[in-house]
Amino acid sequence: MKKLIQLLKQASGVSAAPAREATTAPASAPRQAPASEPTLKAPLVTKAAGGVTFDQLGLAEPILKAVLAEGYTHPTPIQAQAIPPVIKGRDLLGCAQTGTGKTAAFALPILHLLNANRPAGKGPRALILTPTRELALQISESFGTYGRGLQLRSAVVFGGVGLEPQKQALRRGVDILVATPGRLLDLMGQGFVDFNRLEIFVLDEADRMLDMGFIHDVKRIISNLPRQRQNLMFSATMPRDIQDLAYSVLKDPLKVEVTPVSTTSELVGQSIYFVDRTNKPGLLLHVVETEQMKRVLIFTRTKARANKVAEFLTKNKIQAEAIHGNKSQSARQRALDNFKKGTTRVLVASDLASRGIDVEEITHVINFDLPNIPETYVHRIGRTGRAQASGLALSFCDHEEKDFLRDIERVTRQKVPVVSEHPFPMSAIAPPPSGDHDRSRQGRGRGRQGGGRQGGGGGGGNRNRSRGRSPSR
């Protein structure tokens, strides 16, 4: 946590980061998908060996010590499957839902590889590209945590803060660079990024990049990377556009898939409340007060709605804050820190923040508005039930959202249990459509969201350090 705060104060300057003596990763040149191949064909691994421990994965001793010091002894399935082949230099395509520990799945082997040799120069040897500033900070913090026994340096760059500290960090030299696409392109355009030393490229949350309209920026960045490099791509879902991108980036990849696409975690109990849209605030107050919720994350479809919900709860003596792309970086981080410390009981977020919030002890997720994309529902409720802990996800469904619920149940292949006994039952007749409730499916588009190139914000998380657990990021 101290490292995360320091990163913000320095406006994303250099941080001590994981060092890695890297066995130079076998090169992989980009290639285009043959028109005759509609889907990516790669060796598929879906099960982890039972009882595997971190000391069996071949990680360097300083990294292993850092992992054990965090209280982790057993890798998650994606970590057990991904770490050995990445250490051997394979390109990898990882398909895993949020909360499965995929950050450590690439951070640990990258640290191991980079620690294996120390070529001269100042340019980054590993580039991790991620869609939001929250995720960038979270990933940078993970590298710092697991690589604290190494002599590697890392920097994190994202929009919404001053350029100068980031320029200074790059001038001093870094081994690991974590970046959002827009800010990285800005720095590249000004000549502050030299990729001559680059060995490993990671594209994280590839499907989110697509949703946020960053895919063209990503392709521009990739076109400036050395052809000889190791590539790792991670995506929670695998739509056709992502498969096409994988074809152009990966060479003979191993595909790791730990959970079927668009399935929900078994550790999360789900329920649906049918309610008129105008009664949602009253129902929210009712469930928060009666269910004795300790740490609650609420999702709304719009930023304006997030503000209104947080203000409503605060007026009713429930400490709540909103986090979304229109908030300043300092305000967003302050809200996250208060939520992690327990000062704020309820955090209200827009979808842009859903993958950047990494707090392991969230007891409840509430969908104040049902999302119009089933995969978004999976990502939202994946904020609870992390690191083998159970959690509850409650969703409010009004008349206009019934189609969304049907889509969610079709894609996840399960019926969400209905809670019919509550004070605000849905009326039999649907009210006239409201002007501020967007029931269109335009959310599936590729336009930019949340401040364009500057990306999103906030990350990191409180750790439950009980022994025998697996890193959830």
Secondary structure as GFF3:
##gff-version 3
##sequence-region A 1 473
A	DSSP	alpha_helix	2	9	.	.	.	ID=ss1
A	DSSP	beta_strand	14	17	.	.	.	ID=ss2
A	DSSP	beta_strand	44	45	.	.	.	ID=ss3
A	DSSP	three_ten_helix	54	56	.	.	.	ID=ss4
A	DSSP	alpha_helix	61	69	.	.	.	ID=ss5
A	DSSP	alpha_helix	77	87	.	.	.	ID=ss6
A	DSSP	beta_strand	92	95	.	.	.	ID=ss7
A	DSSP	alpha_helix	102	114	.	.	.	ID=ss8
A	DSSP	beta_strand	126	129	.	.	.	ID=ss9
A	DSSP	alpha_helix	133	146	.	.	.	ID=ss10
A	DSSP	beta_strand	152	157	.	.	.	ID=ss11
A	DSSP	alpha_helix	164	172	.	.	.	ID=ss12
A	DSSP	beta_strand	176	179	.	.	.	ID=ss13
A	DSSP	alpha_helix	181	189	.	.	.	ID=ss14
A	DSSP	beta_strand	200	203	.	.	.	ID=ss15
A	DSSP	alpha_helix	206	211	.	.	.	ID=ss16
A	DSSP	alpha_helix	215	223	.	.	.	ID=ss17
A	DSSP	beta_strand	230	235	.	.	.	ID=ss18
A	DSSP	alpha_helix	240	249	.	.	.	ID=ss19
A	DSSP	beta_strand	254	257	.	.	.	ID=ss20
A	DSSP	beta_strand	268	274	.	.	.	ID=ss21
A	DSSP	three_ten_helix	277	279	.	.	.	ID=ss22
A	DSSP	alpha_helix	280	290	.	.	.	ID=ss23
A	DSSP	beta_strand	296	300	.	.	.	ID=ss24
A	DSSP	alpha_helix	303	315	.	.	.	ID=ss25
A	DSSP	beta_strand	320	323	.	.	.	ID=ss26
A	DSSP	alpha_helix	329	341	.	.	.	ID=ss27
A	DSSP	beta_strand	346	350	.	.	.	ID=ss28
A	DSSP	three_ten_helix	351	353	.	.	.	ID=ss29
A	DSSP	beta_strand	364	367	.	.	.	ID=ss30
A	DSSP	alpha_helix	374	381	.	.	.	ID=ss31
A	DSSP	beta_strand	391	397	.	.	.	ID=ss32
A	DSSP	three_ten_helix	399	401	.	.	.	ID=ss33
A	DSSP	alpha_helix	402	412	.	.	.	ID=ss34
A	DSSP	three_ten_helix	442	444	.	.	.	ID=ss35
A	DSSP	three_ten_helix	452	454	.	.	.	ID=ss36
###
